[in-house]
Amino acid sequence: MAESFSIPDSQGAAANDPPQATSTLASAPQNVSQSAAPVPGHHDGESSDSDEAEPEEEFSDYAEDFASDTTSLNSEITSYRFENGRRYHAYKEGAYWGPNDEMQNEQLDIAHHMFTLLLDGKLLLAPISDNIQRALDVGTGTGIWAIDFADEYPSAQVIGTDLSPIQPGFVPPNLQFEIDDATEDWVYPENHFDLIHVRALYGAIADWPAFYQNALSRLRPGGWFDQLEMSIQFRSDDGTVTDDHVLAVWSKTFIEAGEKFGKTFRIADLAKGYMQQAGFHNVTEHRMKLPVGQWSRDKKLKKLGMWNLVHCEQGIEGWAMALLTRVMGWSYAEVQVFLAQMRKGLRDPNTHAYFNV
């Protein structure tokens, strides 16, 4: 992954401009939250058959229509797709390959702990103000990063968006979750956020230049964009990950699957250039090693490697199943054989593999 962040200066503001005073999220458009936005009933705007209609009857009719429309909207979001023993998102079905079931959600929470450890306990690297006002977490997943951020920055009004409503209901009062597709036109006002955060969206975005343009336009001058991405390329410095090693085969297979799917898995290598092309200023890239397994002699890397091994073993079936069956045309049995080989390769103490972050 590449930890990249940049400062927009589209209106000529200095990079160290303090966060501007802003109103609360109540001023944001009401149609931001597609899971909760009121959907007009078919009575809206229609005249009543009688000017003498009882208020209770009018309210009853509206309530019935609203309940019906809300049920339809909720059904669109929660009528999940079940396939090969895994559960996938319903809203914009097929747009994302990762499951949203408990097994994969545990992997996301493990990843959060691992990435926080990688960043020495920090949630991000961008030097944001302590009294930050507005923050957006795109692709929030289980919402664990957004929850921690909202707790750490109580002055901020935080929004977390995702295709799946898998976030908890009990969250800090300054946080709300919304169902949204970040690959479409963004509904937020321009110059709105002090911070936009993105993590692990490899294979999720078809048009990254457009995504960065959307993000830049929604940041206020002097705001920050912080992105952490993990390369899916298994590497080694001592030649233990050979070209025919199962870990190398995994990397090649997923890069090919991403290209066929139309959503690259190589964003860790491309992010900096795309950000600069979009017009971000002061783009800074930090590259770090994330070992797989406890082979490193460095205490921190050894601990990270332990967590990453758990992370990979928890996640590999979910990462592989839809992409390899839907996109690459593999059978369920072929995927399971490959996963068995992968687990063996991940646990091999003689293989000193790592990812770039």
BELBELSUL-V923170 format. One record per helix or strand of 2 or more residues. SS is the DSSP state (2 for helix, 1 for strand). FROM is the first residue (numbers start at 1). LEN is the number of residues. If there is no record, write none. Layout:
((SS:FROM:LEN) (SS:FROM:LEN))
This chain:
((1:3:5) (2:25:3) (2:30:3) (2:55:24) (1:81:3) (1:86:3) (2:102:17) (1:134:5) (2:144:9) (1:157:6) (1:175:5) (1:193:7) (2:208:11) (1:219:10) (2:246:16) (2:267:12) (1:281:6) (1:289:3) (2:299:29) (2:332:16) (1:354:3))
